[in-house]
Amino acid sequence: MNKVIISNVGAINWEEYGISGLAAVYAVPARLNESYVDLWSFGVSALSANTQSFSLLLSADELVRSKKYLHEKDRLRFMVSRGILRMLLGGYLQVAPDSLKFHVGENKKPHLNFIGPAPYYNVAHSGDRVLIAISSHQVGVDIELINTDFNYIDLLPICFSNEEVQDIGNSQSPQIRFFELWTRKEALLKATGRGIDDQMPLAPCVDGQHYPTIISSSAPIDWVVNSFNVSNYFGSVAFERNCKGLRFFRIEGW
């Protein structure tokens, strides 16, 4: 049976990485290490002035998709996050970012179409911030803005088990704990390729070791779920247990 180990990683040190232009596309500071998951965080507004530069990296289908967004902020987020994703993957693979091709797999989980070993990746966004996880192994990520006006109470019986509802209620800051546990659930479901569905209460999210039935036992993979703070956001990443840990990078400007 698959095991899931869940914890908060506590204080983290982000390695700052300033993008100075498209010439930096091959300057990813470290090649992908099979023992680690790389997490990249950035704010959309800080990079949105260079949307035109990002558009040069996107495929025709992506450009068409960007025009379908009704709100400008959503269009900008898509352009910036897709452009950065292409730059990062291109840097890891040492190929032109605009040459990368993607396809959508089961439960709409995206993958790279690449001849040879290709990294796994996952993208999440909330508010102004985007989080990208890149790894040699299956990975899932989520991030949520801690919105104190959000009415989370109605979601508890729908998305959480009785034990988890009790955990949230007994915490010193129930609303903040809700966002932490929510990101853990979503990251795990994205990593395993299941996606968000009516089985969400079966995805574990409290600290400790779990043996959930929601993950197929036909694949003998144990998972680790780590959560962390990103300013006024909570983030979580789920990855295969044979990865040793996480590396954190933050993109601060163009």
C-alpha positions as CSV (number, residue, x, y, z in Angstrom):
1,M,0.0,0.0,0.0
2,N,1.3,3.5,-0.8
3,K,2.5,5.6,2.1
4,V,2.2,9.4,2.3
5,I,4.4,11.4,4.7
6,I,3.2,14.9,5.4
7,S,4.9,17.8,7.2
8,N,5.6,21.5,7.2
9,V,9.2,22.3,6.2
10,G,9.4,25.4,8.5
11,A,11.5,28.4,7.5
12,I,13.0,28.2,4.0
13,N,15.8,30.1,2.2
14,W,14.9,31.3,-1.2
15,E,17.8,31.7,-3.7
16,E,17.1,35.0,-5.5
17,Y,17.3,34.9,-9.3
18,G,16.9,38.0,-11.4
19,I,16.0,37.6,-15.0
20,S,17.8,40.2,-17.1
21,G,16.3,39.3,-20.5
22,L,15.9,36.5,-23.0
23,A,19.7,36.0,-23.0
24,A,19.3,34.5,-19.5
25,V,17.2,31.6,-20.9
26,Y,20.1,29.1,-20.6
27,A,21.2,30.5,-17.3
28,V,19.2,28.3,-15.0
29,P,21.4,28.4,-11.9
30,A,21.6,24.7,-11.4
31,R,21.0,21.7,-13.7
32,L,18.2,19.4,-12.6
33,N,19.3,17.1,-9.9
34,E,17.6,13.8,-9.7
35,S,17.6,13.9,-5.9
36,Y,15.7,17.2,-5.6
37,V,12.5,19.0,-6.5
38,D,13.1,22.6,-7.7
39,L,10.5,25.1,-6.7
40,W,10.3,28.5,-8.6
41,S,8.2,31.4,-7.2
42,F,7.5,34.7,-8.9
43,G,5.0,37.6,-8.9
44,V,3.1,38.2,-12.1
45,S,2.8,42.0,-11.7
46,A,6.6,42.3,-11.4
47,L,7.1,40.7,-14.8
48,S,4.0,41.8,-16.7
49,A,5.7,44.7,-18.4
50,N,7.6,42.2,-20.5
51,T,4.6,40.3,-21.8
52,Q,5.6,41.0,-25.4
53,S,9.0,39.3,-24.8
54,F,7.2,36.3,-23.3
55,S,4.8,36.1,-26.2
56,L,7.8,35.4,-28.5
57,L,8.3,32.1,-26.7
58,L,4.7,30.8,-26.9
59,S,3.2,28.5,-29.5
60,A,0.4,29.6,-31.8
61,D,-2.1,27.6,-29.8
62,E,-0.9,29.3,-26.6
63,L,-1.3,32.7,-28.1
64,V,-4.8,31.8,-29.2
65,R,-5.6,30.5,-25.7
66,S,-4.3,33.8,-24.1
67,K,-6.8,35.8,-26.2
68,K,-9.7,33.8,-24.8
69,Y,-9.3,35.1,-21.3
70,L,-12.0,37.7,-20.4
71,H,-10.0,39.6,-17.9
72,E,-6.7,41.2,-18.6
73,K,-5.1,40.1,-15.3
74,D,-5.8,36.4,-16.3
75,R,-4.3,36.9,-19.7
76,L,-1.2,38.5,-18.2
77,R,-0.8,35.7,-15.7
78,F,-1.1,33.1,-18.4
79,M,1.5,34.8,-20.7
80,V,4.0,35.4,-17.9
81,S,3.7,32.0,-16.3
82,R,3.8,30.2,-19.6
83,G,6.8,32.2,-20.7
84,I,8.7,31.6,-17.5
85,L,7.8,27.9,-17.6
86,R,9.2,27.6,-21.1
87,M,12.4,29.5,-20.1
88,L,13.0,27.2,-17.1
89,L,12.4,24.0,-19.0
90,G,14.4,25.2,-21.9
91,G,17.3,26.0,-19.5
92,Y,17.2,22.6,-17.8
93,L,17.1,20.8,-21.2
94,Q,19.4,23.2,-22.9
95,V,17.0,23.7,-25.8
96,A,15.2,26.7,-27.3
97,P,12.1,27.5,-25.1
98,D,9.9,28.1,-28.1
99,S,10.7,24.6,-29.5
100,L,9.1,22.8,-26.5
101,K,5.9,20.9,-27.1
102,F,3.3,19.9,-24.5
103,H,0.5,17.4,-24.3
104,V,-2.3,16.8,-21.8
105,G,-2.5,13.4,-20.2
106,E,-5.0,11.7,-17.9
107,N,-7.1,14.1,-15.8
108,K,-5.7,17.0,-17.8
109,K,-2.3,16.7,-16.3
110,P,0.2,18.4,-18.7
111,H,3.5,16.7,-19.8
112,L,6.4,17.6,-22.1
113,N,6.7,16.0,-25.5
114,F,10.4,15.5,-25.7
115,I,12.8,13.0,-27.3
116,G,14.8,11.7,-24.4
117,P,14.5,12.1,-20.6
118,A,12.3,15.1,-19.8
119,P,11.5,16.6,-16.4
120,Y,8.1,16.5,-14.8
121,Y,6.6,19.9,-13.9
122,N,3.5,21.3,-12.3
123,V,2.2,24.9,-12.1
124,A,-0.1,26.6,-9.5
125,H,-1.2,30.2,-9.1
126,S,-3.2,32.3,-6.7
127,G,-3.5,36.1,-6.5
128,D,-0.4,37.6,-8.0
129,R,2.0,34.7,-7.3
130,V,2.9,31.6,-9.4
131,L,4.6,28.5,-8.2
132,I,6.3,26.1,-10.5
133,A,7.7,22.7,-9.5
134,I,10.2,20.9,-11.7
135,S,11.6,17.4,-11.0
136,S,12.9,14.2,-12.5
137,H,10.0,12.4,-10.8
138,Q,6.2,12.9,-10.6
139,V,5.4,16.2,-8.8
140,G,2.4,18.3,-7.9
141,V,2.2,21.8,-6.4
142,D,-0.4,24.2,-5.1
143,I,-0.4,27.7,-3.7
144,E,-3.2,29.7,-2.1
145,L,-3.4,33.3,-1.0
146,I,-4.4,33.5,2.6
147,N,-7.7,35.4,2.2
148,T,-9.2,36.2,5.6
149,D,-12.5,37.1,4.0
150,F,-12.9,33.6,2.4
151,N,-15.7,31.6,3.9
152,Y,-14.1,28.2,4.2
153,I,-16.6,26.7,6.6
154,D,-18.9,25.5,3.8
155,L,-16.1,23.5,2.2
156,L,-15.1,21.5,5.3
157,P,-17.8,18.7,5.2
158,I,-17.4,18.5,1.4
159,C,-13.6,18.3,1.1
160,F,-12.2,17.2,4.4
161,S,-12.6,14.1,6.6
162,N,-13.9,14.4,10.2
163,E,-10.4,14.1,11.6
164,E,-9.2,16.9,9.3
165,V,-12.2,19.2,10.2
166,Q,-11.3,18.6,13.9
167,D,-7.6,19.4,13.2
168,I,-8.6,22.7,11.6
169,G,-11.1,23.6,14.4
170,N,-8.5,22.9,17.1
171,S,-5.7,25.0,15.6
172,Q,-4.8,28.4,16.9
173,S,-5.6,29.9,13.5
174,P,-8.3,27.7,11.9
175,Q,-8.5,29.8,8.7
176,I,-4.8,29.7,8.1
177,R,-4.7,26.0,8.9
178,F,-7.5,25.5,6.3
179,F,-5.3,27.0,3.5
180,E,-2.3,24.9,4.5
181,L,-4.3,21.6,4.5
182,W,-6.1,22.5,1.3
183,T,-2.8,23.1,-0.6
184,R,-1.5,19.7,0.7
185,K,-4.6,17.9,-0.7
186,E,-4.4,19.6,-4.0
187,A,-0.7,19.1,-4.4
188,L,-1.0,15.4,-3.7
189,L,-3.9,14.9,-6.1
190,K,-2.1,16.7,-8.8
191,A,1.1,14.7,-8.3
192,T,-0.7,11.4,-8.5
193,G,-2.6,12.5,-11.6
194,R,-6.0,12.0,-10.0
195,G,-7.1,15.6,-10.1
196,I,-9.8,17.3,-7.9
197,D,-13.0,15.2,-7.6
198,D,-15.6,14.0,-5.1
199,Q,-13.0,11.8,-3.5
200,M,-11.1,14.8,-2.1
201,P,-11.9,13.9,1.6
202,L,-9.9,10.7,1.1
203,A,-6.7,12.6,0.2
204,P,-4.7,12.9,3.5
205,C,-3.5,16.3,4.6
206,V,-2.7,16.4,8.4
207,D,0.9,15.9,9.6
208,G,2.2,12.3,9.9
209,Q,2.1,9.1,7.9
210,H,-0.9,7.9,6.0
211,Y,-1.9,4.9,3.8
212,P,-4.7,6.4,1.7
213,T,-6.9,4.2,-0.5
214,I,-7.4,7.0,-3.0
215,I,-3.9,6.3,-4.4
216,S,-3.7,3.2,-6.6
217,S,-1.7,0.5,-4.9
218,S,-0.7,-0.9,-8.4
219,A,2.1,1.7,-8.5
220,P,4.4,1.1,-5.5
221,I,5.3,4.7,-4.9
222,D,5.5,6.4,-1.6
223,W,4.9,10.1,-1.5
224,V,6.1,13.1,0.6
225,V,4.0,16.3,1.0
226,N,5.7,19.4,2.3
227,S,4.0,22.7,3.0
228,F,5.6,26.1,3.5
229,N,4.9,29.9,3.7
230,V,5.4,32.2,0.8
231,S,4.8,35.7,2.3
232,N,1.0,35.8,2.8
233,Y,0.5,32.6,0.8
234,F,0.7,28.9,1.7
235,G,2.3,26.5,-0.7
236,S,2.6,22.7,-0.8
237,V,4.5,20.3,-3.0
238,A,4.0,16.5,-3.3
239,F,6.7,14.3,-4.7
240,E,8.0,10.8,-4.9
241,R,9.7,9.8,-1.7
242,N,13.0,8.8,-3.4
243,C,13.7,12.5,-3.9
244,K,15.8,13.8,-1.0
245,G,14.4,17.3,-0.7
246,L,13.6,20.7,-2.1
247,R,15.5,23.6,-3.6
248,F,13.8,27.0,-3.6
249,F,14.3,29.7,-6.2
250,R,12.6,33.1,-6.4
251,I,12.5,35.2,-9.6
252,E,12.5,38.9,-8.7
253,G,12.6,40.9,-11.9
254,W,13.3,41.2,-15.6
